[in-house]
């Protein structure tokens, strides 16, 4: 089981940034998105992929899901907002940077 406390230890800046654009705008930061539908696809404005695998937690329900860059969209039906915690650099992103 993934423990949030262990994830937080690995994130240098633990300030939560609120943004509709989440990881597209603040890669590697903890982001709160005021929405319950999350896309893991590249940024439609730039085509840049999401850099990190994410632990995403529904702010109201506490539901947890793992977001994989390029993976399916995620839905949190019992939440109005979610918080994204980067848990590791995506191998897909790393290979695109070489």
Order of alpha helices (4+ residues) and beta strands (2+ residues): alpha-beta-alpha-beta-beta-beta-beta-beta-beta-alpha
